[in-house]
Amino acid sequence: MLDWILVRDNIFSDQECDEIINQHKPNCIFDEQRKFYSCVDIDINDFKYYYKINYLTEEYVKEFNDAGHTSSIWSLATLRFKHFKPGQSFQNWHSENCVRYPYRILGLQIYLSDHDCGTEFNAYKRTIKSVKGRATMFPAYFTHTHRGQVCPENKDRYLITGYYHFIKKGVGE
């Protein structure tokens, strides 16, 4: 069964992952409500590894050809760095497209650290393990409800998340 989940390893090298963590970790502030460090937005235009994410997007369209046949243009709109404290993860089942974010069409996760856990996709009974430099892209809808697993090694977890949106065209197009 086609699950529309793309997984690619070595999108970032170990050194690049460490560099991203060192650059963005100091800006994280713990969020008591969510029980993980707040997201730090990354300016896509200033992100020096953006070309690697563009490559990943192209890989998604190659793997799932129908994704390139939409009548609208879509692209990466949001990029965030996340730091989860030991024992924490986003454990609630959720999808990226929801009432609060109805414009999200694809989700992106790039793991910046290794762990014996990952992202669990409910409908597909599939878990993408957190491997340093590994990226995954998937539809943002209820069909891809997922949750993060708690790291049994009790280590800090770092990742980048991103969200693809349709690009608005001019009136009448």
GUGU-400630 format. One line per field, with one value per residue (C-alpha): residue number from 1; residue in one letter; x, y, z. Coordinates in steps of 0.001 Angstrom, whole numbers. Example, Ala and Ser with C-alpha at 12.3 -4.5 7.8 and 13.67 -1.06 7.14 Angstrom:
BEGIN
loza	c(1 2)
rodren	c(A S)
c1	c(12300 13670)
c2	c(-4500 -1060)
c3	c(7800 7140)
***
This chain:
BEGIN
loza	c(1 2 3 4 5 6 7 8 9 10 11 12 13 14 15 16 17 18 19 20 21 22 23 24 25 26 27 28 29 30 31 32 33 34 35 36 37 38 39 40 41 42 43 44 45 46 47 48 49 50 51 52 53 54 55 56 57 58 59 60 61 62 63 64 65 66 67 68 69 70 71 72 73 74 75 76 77 78 79 80 81 82 83 84 85 86 87 88 89 90 91 92 93 94 95 96 97 98 99 100 101 102 103 104 105 106 107 108 109 110 111 112 113 114 115 116 117 118 119 120 121 122 123 124 125 126 127 128 129 130 131 132 133 134 135 136 137 138 139 140 141 142 143 144 145 146 147 148 149 150 151 152 153 154 155 156 157 158 159 160 161 162 163 164 165 166 167 168 169 170 171 172 173)
rodren	c(M L D W I L V R D N I F S D Q E C D E I I N Q H K P N C I F D E Q R K F Y S C V D I D I N D F K Y Y Y K I N Y L T E E Y V K E F N D A G H T S S I W S L A T L R F K H F K P G Q S F Q N W H S E N C V R Y P Y R I L G L Q I Y L S D H D C G T E F N A Y K R T I K S V K G R A T M F P A Y F T H T H R G Q V C P E N K D R Y L I T G Y Y H F I K K G V G E)
c1	c(0 1327 1806 3113 5867 9313 12391 15896 19061 22100 20264 22557 25964 26710 28731 25874 23399 25703 26126 22351 21856 24601 23156 19521 19526 20491 17272 14960 12761 11025 7256 5601 2256 3560 6320 9021 11210 9414 9879 12415 11459 14209 14294 14124 15890 18862 19066 22311 21148 17876 19129 19155 15511 14736 16447 14269 11144 12188 12744 9213 7708 9875 8823 5151 4580 963 2224 3561 284 -1760 -3426 -1773 1855 3118 6332 7939 6426 7597 10773 11317 14010 12734 14478 12747 13937 14745 11544 9495 7960 4820 2940 -584 -1890 -2227 -2035 -307 -3417 -5981 -8341 -5420 -3338 -5760 -3296 -625 -413 2880 4946 8734 10913 14687 16226 19343 20147 20094 17598 15966 12571 10954 7705 4882 2243 -1031 -2786 310 1629 4971 7619 10336 13336 15168 18500 20836 20552 17408 14490 10897 8090 4437 938 -318 -3844 -5749 -4550 -1132 -1991 1247 2974 6460 7791 9577 13302 13939 17591 16448 18441 17714 16185 16654 14852 13739 10113 8666 5298 4434 1543 -152 1115 -1639 -1940 -3331 -7065 -8746 -5968)
c2	c(0 3417 5493 8775 8953 9793 8960 10006 9564 11851 15010 16768 15481 14963 18183 20128 18758 19818 23264 23747 22652 24981 27889 27538 25823 29038 30673 27975 28814 26023 25951 24716 24119 21903 20308 20876 23749 26323 26230 28640 29869 29642 32266 30179 32894 32877 29103 28069 24479 25398 23955 20516 20903 21904 18688 16738 18398 17364 13829 13778 14716 12100 9395 10392 11762 12768 15361 17352 17264 19586 22609 24859 25561 24652 25322 25328 28146 27487 26031 25504 24181 22124 20898 18269 17753 14214 12235 14652 14418 15548 12420 13390 11925 14813 15875 18998 20188 21191 23989 26142 25385 24574 25611 22981 20319 18525 18041 17821 16511 16406 14629 16325 13681 9874 8141 4793 6319 8334 9430 6920 6996 5516 4363 2742 1145 2630 4348 6524 6242 9357 9057 12041 13619 11667 13531 12540 14233 13254 14591 16957 15533 13183 10304 10795 11200 10784 11337 11526 8760 9364 8664 5647 6719 9896 12165 15590 15430 17976 18297 20680 20705 22375 22877 23210 25422 26186 29467 31990 33224 36552 37248 35480 32943)
c3	c(0 -987 2167 654 3291 1911 3990 2960 4994 5137 4095 6582 7664 11361 11311 9708 12275 15125 13564 13301 16932 18177 16207 17268 20703 22590 21308 22704 25664 27546 27018 30236 28524 25741 27823 25229 24202 22115 18405 17008 13554 10970 8252 5084 3075 5477 6036 4383 3840 2165 -1131 524 1449 -2142 -3237 -808 -2221 -5724 -4456 -3054 -6411 -8181 -5723 -5666 -9144 -8482 -5983 -8925 -10837 -8669 -10206 -7617 -6842 -3378 -1524 1906 3949 7520 8978 12710 15026 17970 21088 23214 26773 27956 28411 26302 22841 21068 22219 21155 17918 15480 11867 10583 8732 11357 12353 13490 10369 7516 4808 5504 2795 3545 6657 6858 9669 9717 12680 14011 16647 16969 19250 19798 19019 16260 14643 14667 11889 13116 9927 8455 11643 10644 12740 11212 13518 14645 12837 12670 9207 8224 6671 6137 4203 4412 3709 6393 6535 8851 6674 8256 11915 13848 17179 18553 20724 24015 23846 26128 26420 28201 25871 24398 20912 18150 14864 12186 11127 8097 6499 2832 1721 -1553 -2979 -3542 -7086 -8203 -8358 -11242 -11820)
***
